[in-house]
Amino acid sequence: MSVGARIIALHGGVLALLLLGHFVLPAYHHGNLARIMVLASYAMGYNLVFGYTGLLSLGHALLFGAGMYGMGMAVQHAGLGAAPALILGVGAGALTAAALGALALRTAGVAFMIVTLMFAQAGYLTVLYLGEWTRGDEGIVIARGARVLWGIDLSDEGNRYLAALALFAAVMIACLALVRAPFGRTLVATRENEARTRMLGYDTFRIKLIALVLSGTISGAAGAAYGLLFGYVGASFASVEYSILPLLWVLLGGAGTVLGPFIGTLFMFYLIDLSSGITTAYMLLAGVALVLLTLFAPQGIMGELRRRLWGWLP
């Protein structure tokens, strides 16, 4: 079997299993997996800049929150329907990423990380300060009537799962096509040796800015979808925690792999879920498991599989 056929079979198989889960999973895991797929889409967007381009951003909560609040405020204050509000959320994520990139990409390394963290914190404080519009810590509850997209009621559990799967599939296929295209190779080249890539005639600033805008578009789409599917837009989703979480998900699953963010999100979600059922100190158990995984699988789950078994993994 050719490499291309193997890649299609693996990723198509994952989507087929997720579709099968819609029919066989009990209600609890059915709802969990819908949430995981949306968050994994966010992590895949983060993986574009961290795993493939080599940019350690701690500002992605700003992009996720921009998409979520762009959608939520359009519904709450402008009375827009789900479709135009969703488009506005995606656009808010992309525009915020472009503005963030234009400023933050003038720095590099640790300075870039700090600058993106500062912007994310500024965005979170803005959400709290403009409580009259954003409702601050209380958040915005999206009415059931506003969660109807093209005649489909997204508050219904079955429709919500399928919508989350559609988003996840679209993001995964787009990322897979991107990283295997020539532009995806320039992202990896920039990550591995930016000076040499620049010497070969590539505009690395432009490459990194495009990667950040694409990442912001996906993150904004995930944020808008999360608010629409689960009916809530809150300030906690714009906090620094939601900049650190995608980093952990990507590291656990395997940075620079298409499926890594999903595996990492799934693993960490259920690690915390199962630990909390054993003890109130569940974060301690989760932390020990994460440390062990980092020690024995430093490239993440999919990264280790690529290194040991499947060298063709994208």
PyMOL commands that set and color helices and strands:
alter all, ss='L'
color gray80, all
select helices_A, chain A and resi 3-24+27-52+60-78+82-104+110-129+131-134+144-146+157-180+182-192+194-199+204-230+235-238+241-253+260-276+282-296+300-308
alter helices_A, ss='H'
color red, helices_A
select strands_A, chain A and resi 140-141+148-149+152-153+232-233
alter strands_A, ss='S'
color yellow, strands_A
deselect
rebuild
show_as cartoon
